[in-house]
Amino acid sequence: MRFFHFQKDKWILGYLWNQLTPSAREAFERHLEGCSACRAQLEKEKNLESLLHETGEYMAPEKEGLDDLKAKIGPLPPYEYVEIKEKSSKTPLYRQFAFQSVAVMAVMALVALLIWMGIPRIEPVKVDKLVGKGLLITSINTGVTKPYNRGDRLYRGDILRTQPGTRAVLKVGNLGTIWVQQGTQIAFLGQENSEFSVDSGEIWVQVDRHGNPFRVHTPMGKVSVMGTEFRILIKEGYLTVACLKSKVKLENEYGNVIINQGWKSYAKPGMAPKDPVKASGGNDWRNQVDYYGKQNPEQQKLSYLQLMKLARENYSKGDYADAWKYYAWASVLRPESPRVWQGMGYSSGHIDQIQRAKKEFLASYNLDSDSFGVDWICGSVFLDTGDYSMAEMMMRRMIQEKPQYHGCWLLVGEACMAQGQYDEARNCYNKAWITGVKDCECCYKRYLIDMAYMASLSGNKAELNAYMSKWPKDLSVQSFNWCYVARTYQRLGSIQGERSAWYKYMKMNPQGPFAKEARARLDKLENM
């Protein structure tokens, strides 16, 4: 009978378990002297058996089980009929897999034993995204603080701090995501990845998986959720918790409150949480930008240039809402780019998000005032928000570049009129007429409204009627102009006209500079 290497396992196991006859054992030992492959395999089997002994997983075959074992490996041939012949010095691939599988199982058993003995696990929390380079991690185990990068893991007890201009996104295993804003200190406490502590700054949390409550500890109280989205802001000793989806619980030793979707609550040291109030979101414009970015994971694989291209394409098609979204995600990648914020401002202006547009224009202007481009949309936004000096300054700067552009003269006139400079306003309106305001439908509507209001102020009824007679029936202008329409009707004593104009103003710009006047007039008109 021939004995090739694909049969040598029978001999190795028999030799290891003392199941060979004396003559067969002697023959196999002679073979080992000249066969390095069998010697190596025998050592592997010995090491594996020793490892199993250490981990407690090894069980020697009992007497009654030896017959079954012999049946599995087959009868061992008498040594005098065995011809030991080398076919290859390499172990066949399928045999390598068989031995590797056994070894892997043994190593897994060893790892399980070590974990059971108290060796700390690696928690699946990592830095998934990073904007800026000022991200520092302090290890509670070593006390060492060092900069971290995207993809680095956090371990139980690590403290993360974001420097000014730096934001990070933490992936908390399969539980959810934490968006860490600049100037924030957050610690990972562990407890199955659902316990964190925030001492200062701001985070956004999205909990995807239901299970153990997700908790965030702060000096003012603890926030607990089961599956939701919320925002935490700690500033000047106050804790603000706003719920974006579902509901959260804010509690401390003095009391607790349940915060529903769209509401927020406050807390400070030594006091119970305040009763929730409606969250307006008016001051969270920059956070809304980041919030859009995290809600659209399909955009996260696109580069800054790809996002800017898509934004411009949507803007040129008149799809300003989608254009703003692409600009918004591009701003997450490059918050220092003035072009991004300017694009967002123009997009917001087109869809009547006036207050948001102003903040975006100012962000772009502050980043690079020299290259900040302006036109009538930018000027209208600042007029609608009551920043008349800024509107005038920008439009006069544009006049230096384009003195024949009627839109600049028109908006400068409106800014002067809003500041009570009526003579200068009339001079600018004359320049707008000379440079062709009549040839632009949008600007011509504004011109007619402005001139009618000027006539009402001076008491020139003939001029007032002349301008009002040219107003189109489907009058559609900026919120700033609806104020002058309402005031003009007020001087004429037209209750219906004034009421309609103030309603349109409030619909377009409920936080505008004339909102207080509009509410007061509407209340009075309802009683007339």
Beta strands, then each sheet from edge to edge (+ up, - down):
strand 1: 2-3
strand 2: 83-84
strand 3: 125-131
strand 4: 135-138
strand 5: 145-147
strand 6: 153-154
strand 7: 159-162
strand 8: 167-172
strand 9: 176-180
strand 10: 185-190
strand 11: 195-207
strand 12: 214-218
strand 13: 221-225
strand 14: 229-235
strand 15: 238-245
strand 16: 247-252
strand 17: 255-260
strand 18: 263-267
strand 19: 277-278
sheet 1: 1+ 2+
sheet 2: 5+ 4- 7+ 10- 11+ 9- 8+ 3- 6+
sheet 3: 5+ 4- 7+ 10- 11+ 12+ 13- 16+ 17-
sheet 4: 5+ 4- 7+ 10- 11+ 14- 15+ 18- 19+
end
